[in-house]
Amino acid sequence: MADATTLTLQLDPALMENAEALYGCFGLTLAQAFNIFLYKSLMENGLPFELRQPRYSAETQNMEAPDEGWRLAHDPNTKRYHHFSEIIEEVMEEIRMEDARDAT
């Protein structure tokens, strides 16, 4: 891109960190991902996805899980993983610790 315009955005720090990690897995910077979003918006002549309110059933509306999920997703103190292998490694370590505890 020969000519570029600088755009300044105010983003939630956790959102930016998670988005950078996500797009980094694809070898993209956040600026490159944003450019793709804009190109796709122009191709679609609007947002490149459907914009709507989530619909919850009466059963899930009364459950705490949706609220807990939202809280965890927006809590900067919630542990984050950048790769699925990190989760697997942590679970395997917990299993090894439990096995060692059971062996004693």
OpenMM code with the backbone's topology and positions (N, CA, C; nanometers):
from openmm import Vec3, app, unit

residues = "MET ALA ASP ALA THR THR LEU THR LEU GLN LEU ASP PRO ALA LEU MET GLU ASN ALA GLU ALA LEU TYR GLY CYS PHE GLY LEU THR LEU ALA GLN ALA PHE ASN ILE PHE LEU TYR LYS SER LEU MET GLU ASN GLY LEU PRO PHE GLU LEU ARG GLN PRO ARG TYR SER ALA GLU THR GLN ASN MET GLU ALA PRO ASP GLU GLY TRP ARG LEU ALA HIS ASP PRO ASN THR LYS ARG TYR HIS HIS PHE SER GLU ILE ILE GLU GLU VAL MET GLU GLU ILE ARG MET GLU ASP ALA ARG ASP ALA THR".split()
positions = [
    Vec3(0.0860, -0.1167, 0.0000),
    Vec3(0.0000, 0.0000, 0.0000),
    Vec3(0.0904, 0.1226, 0.0000),
    Vec3(0.0924, 0.1931, -0.1106),
    Vec3(0.1812, 0.3077, -0.1262),
    Vec3(0.1396, 0.4245, -0.0377),
    Vec3(0.0152, 0.4634, -0.0479),
    Vec3(-0.0360, 0.5723, 0.0347),
    Vec3(-0.1239, 0.5134, 0.1436),
    Vec3(-0.1080, 0.5646, 0.2629),
    Vec3(-0.1888, 0.5157, 0.3741),
    Vec3(-0.2347, 0.6339, 0.4575),
    Vec3(-0.3537, 0.6217, 0.5120),
    Vec3(-0.4081, 0.7214, 0.6024),
    Vec3(-0.4067, 0.6632, 0.7422),
    Vec3(-0.3673, 0.7449, 0.8377),
    Vec3(-0.3655, 0.6993, 0.9769),
    Vec3(-0.5020, 0.7212, 1.0389),
    Vec3(-0.5499, 0.6194, 1.1080),
    Vec3(-0.6779, 0.6249, 1.1772),
    Vec3(-0.6514, 0.5951, 1.3241),
    Vec3(-0.7008, 0.6789, 1.4120),
    Vec3(-0.6840, 0.6580, 1.5553),
    Vec3(-0.8158, 0.6085, 1.6125),
    Vec3(-0.8099, 0.4945, 1.6843),
    Vec3(-0.9293, 0.4357, 1.7446),
    Vec3(-0.9107, 0.4213, 1.8939),
    Vec3(-1.0174, 0.4340, 1.9673),
    Vec3(-1.0152, 0.4053, 2.1106),
    Vec3(-1.0784, 0.2686, 2.1284),
    Vec3(-0.9982, 0.1714, 2.1750),
    Vec3(-1.0448, 0.0344, 2.1921),
    Vec3(-1.0241, -0.0110, 2.3347),
    Vec3(-1.1105, -0.1003, 2.3775),
    Vec3(-1.0912, -0.1660, 2.5059),
    Vec3(-0.9589, -0.2424, 2.4976),
    Vec3(-0.8680, -0.2248, 2.5944),
    Vec3(-0.7372, -0.2915, 2.5864),
    Vec3(-0.7457, -0.4436, 2.5746),
    Vec3(-0.8383, -0.5067, 2.6464),
    Vec3(-0.8517, -0.6525, 2.6393),
    Vec3(-0.9032, -0.6944, 2.5022),
    Vec3(-0.9961, -0.6163, 2.4468),
    Vec3(-1.0482, -0.6458, 2.3129),
    Vec3(-0.9355, -0.6386, 2.2110),
    Vec3(-0.8544, -0.5355, 2.2197),
    Vec3(-0.7439, -0.5192, 2.1252),
    Vec3(-0.6434, -0.6340, 2.1386),
    Vec3(-0.6096, -0.6685, 2.2615),
    Vec3(-0.5135, -0.7774, 2.2849),
    Vec3(-0.5660, -0.9093, 2.2286),
    Vec3(-0.6930, -0.9385, 2.2540),
    Vec3(-0.7519, -1.0628, 2.2038),
    Vec3(-0.7614, -1.0629, 2.0520),
    Vec3(-0.7969, -0.9493, 1.9941),
    Vec3(-0.8061, -0.9399, 1.8482),
    Vec3(-0.6677, -0.9542, 1.7850),
    Vec3(-0.5661, -0.8926, 1.8449),
    Vec3(-0.4298, -0.9063, 1.7922),
    Vec3(-0.3840, -1.0518, 1.7972),
    Vec3(-0.4172, -1.1197, 1.9060),
    Vec3(-0.3799, -1.2612, 1.9182),
    Vec3(-0.4541, -1.3449, 1.8134),
    Vec3(-0.5826, -1.3178, 1.7965),
    Vec3(-0.6620, -1.3928, 1.6991),
    Vec3(-0.6065, -1.3744, 1.5584),
    Vec3(-0.5920, -1.2504, 1.5152),
    Vec3(-0.5465, -1.2255, 1.3791),
    Vec3(-0.3992, -1.2607, 1.3607),
    Vec3(-0.3225, -1.2543, 1.4696),
    Vec3(-0.1828, -1.2970, 1.4632),
    Vec3(-0.1711, -1.4439, 1.4259),
    Vec3(-0.2686, -1.5247, 1.4686),
    Vec3(-0.2702, -1.6675, 1.4316),
    Vec3(-0.2819, -1.6846, 1.2811),
    Vec3(-0.3392, -1.5858, 1.2130),
    Vec3(-0.3532, -1.5900, 1.0682),
    Vec3(-0.2398, -1.5145, 0.9980),
    Vec3(-0.1446, -1.4662, 1.0767),
    Vec3(-0.0335, -1.3910, 1.0190),
    Vec3(-0.0712, -1.2489, 0.9813),
    Vec3(-0.1756, -1.1962, 1.0445),
    Vec3(-0.2240, -1.0612, 1.0127),
    Vec3(-0.2028, -0.9674, 1.1304),
    Vec3(-0.1742, -0.8428, 1.0996),
    Vec3(-0.1755, -0.7395, 1.2021),
    Vec3(-0.3192, -0.6914, 1.2181),
    Vec3(-0.3441, -0.6179, 1.3241),
    Vec3(-0.4773, -0.5625, 1.3445),
    Vec3(-0.5120, -0.4645, 1.2323),
    Vec3(-0.4156, -0.3888, 1.1849),
    Vec3(-0.4385, -0.2949, 1.0742),
    Vec3(-0.4765, -0.3711, 0.9469),
    Vec3(-0.4093, -0.4821, 0.9197),
    Vec3(-0.4426, -0.5620, 0.8018),
    Vec3(-0.5835, -0.6209, 0.8141),
    Vec3(-0.6171, -0.6704, 0.9340),
    Vec3(-0.7501, -0.7268, 0.9561),
    Vec3(-0.8570, -0.6185, 0.9388),
    Vec3(-0.8286, -0.4979, 0.9868),
    Vec3(-0.9235, -0.3885, 0.9724),
    Vec3(-0.9424, -0.3524, 0.8255),
    Vec3(-0.8335, -0.3525, 0.7489),
    Vec3(-0.8434, -0.3268, 0.6049),
    Vec3(-0.9299, -0.4324, 0.5372),
    Vec3(-0.9127, -0.5585, 0.5746),
    Vec3(-0.9954, -0.6653, 0.5184),
    Vec3(-1.1420, -0.6401, 0.5518),
    Vec3(-1.1693, -0.6021, 0.6770),
    Vec3(-1.3055, -0.5703, 0.7182),
    Vec3(-1.3643, -0.4601, 0.6304),
    Vec3(-1.2868, -0.3542, 0.6055),
    Vec3(-1.3377, -0.2434, 0.5245),
    Vec3(-1.3604, -0.2854, 0.3795),
    Vec3(-1.2663, -0.3614, 0.3216),
    Vec3(-1.2846, -0.4104, 0.1841),
    Vec3(-1.4098, -0.4974, 0.1735),
    Vec3(-1.4275, -0.5863, 0.2691),
    Vec3(-1.5439, -0.6749, 0.2692),
    Vec3(-1.6718, -0.5926, 0.2867),
    Vec3(-1.6689, -0.4884, 0.3694),
    Vec3(-1.7851, -0.4006, 0.3853),
    Vec3(-1.8225, -0.3349, 0.2532),
    Vec3(-1.7215, -0.2909, 0.1787),
    Vec3(-1.7480, -0.2290, 0.0487),
    Vec3(-1.8055, -0.3305, -0.0492),
    Vec3(-1.7541, -0.4531, -0.0462),
    Vec3(-1.8050, -0.5582, -0.1346),
    Vec3(-1.9507, -0.5902, -0.1031),
    Vec3(-1.9857, -0.5895, 0.0264),
    Vec3(-2.1206, -0.6223, 0.0708),
    Vec3(-2.2133, -0.5007, 0.0676),
    Vec3(-2.1560, -0.3829, 0.0494),
    Vec3(-2.2300, -0.2572, 0.0538),
    Vec3(-2.2983, -0.2392, 0.1902),
    Vec3(-2.2249, -0.2737, 0.2951),
    Vec3(-2.2749, -0.2640, 0.4320),
    Vec3(-2.1877, -0.3485, 0.5223),
    Vec3(-2.2352, -0.3724, 0.6416),
    Vec3(-2.1602, -0.4582, 0.7326),
    Vec3(-2.1480, -0.5982, 0.6731),
    Vec3(-2.0318, -0.6607, 0.6859),
    Vec3(-2.0133, -0.7932, 0.6254),
    Vec3(-2.0680, -0.9077, 0.7110),
    Vec3(-2.1611, -0.8764, 0.7971),
    Vec3(-2.2265, -0.9774, 0.8804),
    Vec3(-2.3621, -0.9215, 0.9214),
    Vec3(-2.4494, -1.0121, 0.9651),
    Vec3(-2.5821, -0.9706, 1.0079),
    Vec3(-2.5731, -0.9074, 1.1460),
    Vec3(-2.6371, -0.7962, 1.1655),
    Vec3(-2.6371, -0.7259, 1.2930),
    Vec3(-2.7739, -0.7438, 1.3573),
    Vec3(-2.7778, -0.8133, 1.4718),
    Vec3(-2.9052, -0.8372, 1.5387),
    Vec3(-2.8821, -0.8634, 1.6860),
    Vec3(-2.9889, -0.8507, 1.7617),
    Vec3(-2.9853, -0.8792, 1.9044),
    Vec3(-2.9837, -1.0300, 1.9251),
    Vec3(-2.9092, -1.0795, 2.0248),
    Vec3(-2.9140, -1.2235, 2.0515),
    Vec3(-3.0516, -1.2615, 2.1058),
    Vec3(-3.0959, -1.3805, 2.0679),
    Vec3(-3.2247, -1.4291, 2.1173),
    Vec3(-3.1986, -1.5433, 2.2137),
    Vec3(-3.2549, -1.5297, 2.3303),
    Vec3(-3.2423, -1.6334, 2.4316),
    Vec3(-3.3784, -1.6970, 2.4524),
    Vec3(-3.3794, -1.8249, 2.4736),
    Vec3(-3.5048, -1.8920, 2.5057),
    Vec3(-3.5434, -1.8554, 2.6491),
    Vec3(-3.6671, -1.8823, 2.6846),
    Vec3(-3.7128, -1.8541, 2.8213),
    Vec3(-3.6269, -1.9304, 2.9212),
    Vec3(-3.5854, -2.0506, 2.8819),
    Vec3(-3.5034, -2.1323, 2.9718),
    Vec3(-3.3654, -2.0704, 2.9945),
    Vec3(-3.2986, -2.0295, 2.8868),
    Vec3(-3.1639, -1.9743, 2.9029),
    Vec3(-3.1663, -1.8328, 2.9573),
    Vec3(-3.2768, -1.7624, 2.9377),
    Vec3(-3.2854, -1.6264, 2.9891),
    Vec3(-3.2826, -1.6256, 3.1416),
    Vec3(-3.3331, -1.7308, 3.2025),
    Vec3(-3.3360, -1.7387, 3.3474),
    Vec3(-3.2112, -1.8032, 3.4053),
    Vec3(-3.1233, -1.8500, 3.3203),
    Vec3(-3.0011, -1.9143, 3.3679),
    Vec3(-2.8927, -1.8092, 3.3907),
    Vec3(-2.7993, -1.8422, 3.4754),
    Vec3(-2.6896, -1.7506, 3.5035),
    Vec3(-2.5769, -1.7630, 3.4024),
    Vec3(-2.5741, -1.8708, 3.3244),
    Vec3(-2.4628, -1.8960, 3.2330),
    Vec3(-2.4388, -1.7826, 3.1330),
    Vec3(-2.5427, -1.7292, 3.0647),
    Vec3(-2.5140, -1.6190, 2.9712),
    Vec3(-2.4510, -1.4985, 3.0399),
    Vec3(-2.4985, -1.4655, 3.1597),
    Vec3(-2.4404, -1.3524, 3.2324),
    Vec3(-2.2973, -1.3824, 3.2738),
    Vec3(-2.2735, -1.5049, 3.3187),
    Vec3(-2.1396, -1.5441, 3.3607),
    Vec3(-2.0440, -1.5422, 3.2420),
    Vec3(-2.0902, -1.5896, 3.1279),
    Vec3(-2.0067, -1.5872, 3.0073),
    Vec3(-1.9707, -1.4451, 2.9673),
    Vec3(-2.0685, -1.3556, 2.9714),
    Vec3(-2.0425, -1.2154, 2.9367),
    Vec3(-1.9436, -1.1548, 3.0350),
    Vec3(-1.9646, -1.1838, 3.1650),
    Vec3(-1.8752, -1.1289, 3.2671),
    Vec3(-1.7324, -1.1772, 3.2454),
    Vec3(-1.7155, -1.3057, 3.2207),
    Vec3(-1.5813, -1.3601, 3.1995),
    Vec3(-1.5160, -1.3020, 3.0739),
    Vec3(-1.5945, -1.2844, 2.9689),
    Vec3(-1.5399, -1.2311, 2.8439),
    Vec3(-1.4932, -1.0873, 2.8586),
    Vec3(-1.5533, -1.0120, 2.9513),
    Vec3(-1.5194, -0.8712, 2.9662),
    Vec3(-1.4347, -0.8412, 3.0898),
    Vec3(-1.4025, -0.9435, 3.1676),
    Vec3(-1.3221, -0.9259, 3.2889),
    Vec3(-1.1742, -0.9312, 3.2518),
    Vec3(-1.1018, -0.8200, 3.2687),
    Vec3(-0.9594, -0.8206, 3.2307),
    Vec3(-0.8759, -0.9157, 3.3165),
    Vec3(-0.9294, -0.9610, 3.4304),
    Vec3(-0.8556, -1.0528, 3.5169),
    Vec3(-0.8777, -1.1996, 3.4811),
    Vec3(-0.9687, -1.2273, 3.3871),
    Vec3(-0.9929, -1.3646, 3.3434),
    Vec3(-0.8721, -1.4135, 3.2650),
    Vec3(-0.8280, -1.5351, 3.2963),
    Vec3(-0.7127, -1.5916, 3.2271),
    Vec3(-0.7444, -1.6069, 3.0791),
    Vec3(-0.6505, -1.5682, 2.9953),
    Vec3(-0.6668, -1.5760, 2.8505),
    Vec3(-0.5647, -1.6744, 2.7936),
    Vec3(-0.6015, -1.7369, 2.6861),
    Vec3(-0.5129, -1.8281, 2.6152),
    Vec3(-0.4983, -1.7767, 2.4724),
    Vec3(-0.3756, -1.7854, 2.4188),
    Vec3(-0.3529, -1.7418, 2.2816),
    Vec3(-0.3587, -1.8586, 2.1841),
    Vec3(-0.3334, -1.9774, 2.2342),
    Vec3(-0.3350, -2.0960, 2.1491),
    Vec3(-0.4027, -2.2097, 2.2234),
    Vec3(-0.4739, -2.2944, 2.1499),
    Vec3(-0.5425, -2.4074, 2.2096),
    Vec3(-0.4440, -2.4993, 2.2805),
    Vec3(-0.3226, -2.5075, 2.2294),
    Vec3(-0.2211, -2.5953, 2.2906),
    Vec3(-0.1912, -2.5536, 2.4348),
    Vec3(-0.2059, -2.4262, 2.4668),
    Vec3(-0.1840, -2.3799, 2.6041),
    Vec3(-0.2892, -2.4387, 2.6979),
    Vec3(-0.4121, -2.4489, 2.6517),
    Vec3(-0.5187, -2.5063, 2.7332),
    Vec3(-0.4910, -2.6541, 2.7574),
    Vec3(-0.4572, -2.7250, 2.6511),
    Vec3(-0.4282, -2.8677, 2.6619),
    Vec3(-0.3118, -2.8907, 2.7578),
    Vec3(-0.2072, -2.8107, 2.7450),
    Vec3(-0.0908, -2.8238, 2.8326),
    Vec3(-0.1299, -2.8030, 2.9791),
    Vec3(-0.2140, -2.7030, 3.0056),
    Vec3(-0.2566, -2.6754, 3.1433),
    Vec3(-0.3422, -2.7900, 3.1984),
    Vec3(-0.4330, -2.8421, 3.1170),
    Vec3(-0.5171, -2.9536, 3.1612),
    Vec3(-0.4311, -3.0771, 3.1894),
    Vec3(-0.3356, -3.1055, 3.1014),
    Vec3(-0.2479, -3.2212, 3.1214),
    Vec3(-0.1658, -3.2058, 3.2495),
    Vec3(-0.1216, -3.0857, 3.2796),
    Vec3(-0.0461, -3.0610, 3.4029),
    Vec3(-0.1347, -3.0841, 3.5248),
    Vec3(-0.2595, -3.0411, 3.5184),
    Vec3(-0.3528, -3.0651, 3.6289),
    Vec3(-0.3750, -3.2147, 3.6493),
    Vec3(-0.3860, -3.2892, 3.5412),
    Vec3(-0.4039, -3.4340, 3.5506),
    Vec3(-0.2813, -3.4986, 3.6137),
    Vec3(-0.1613, -3.4551, 3.5708),
    Vec3(-0.0382, -3.5103, 3.6299),
    Vec3(-0.0315, -3.4805, 3.7786),
    Vec3(-0.0729, -3.3590, 3.8188),
    Vec3(-0.0700, -3.3227, 3.9610),
    Vec3(-0.1692, -3.4084, 4.0401),
    Vec3(-0.2888, -3.4310, 3.9847),
    Vec3(-0.3881, -3.5135, 4.0525),
    Vec3(-0.3384, -3.6577, 4.0650),
    Vec3(-0.2774, -3.7094, 3.9590),
    Vec3(-0.2241, -3.8453, 3.9621),
    Vec3(-0.1144, -3.8574, 4.0675),
    Vec3(-0.0278, -3.7568, 4.0786),
    Vec3(0.0788, -3.7599, 4.1770),
    Vec3(0.0209, -3.7528, 4.3179),
    Vec3(-0.0833, -3.6721, 4.3363),
    Vec3(-0.1492, -3.6611, 4.4665),
    Vec3(-0.2164, -3.7923, 4.5039),
    Vec3(-0.2794, -3.8601, 4.4076),
    Vec3(-0.3474, -3.9867, 4.4321),
    Vec3(-0.2475, -4.0982, 4.4612),
    Vec3(-0.1274, -4.0881, 4.4064),
    Vec3(-0.0254, -4.1919, 4.4253),
    Vec3(0.0348, -4.1862, 4.5651),
    Vec3(0.0211, -4.0742, 4.6334),
    Vec3(0.0793, -4.0629, 4.7691),
    Vec3(-0.0186, -4.1006, 4.8758),
] * unit.nanometer
topology = app.Topology()
chain = topology.addChain("A")
for resn in residues:
    res = topology.addResidue(resn, chain)
    for name in ("N", "CA", "C"):
        topology.addAtom(name, app.Element.getBySymbol(name[0]), res)
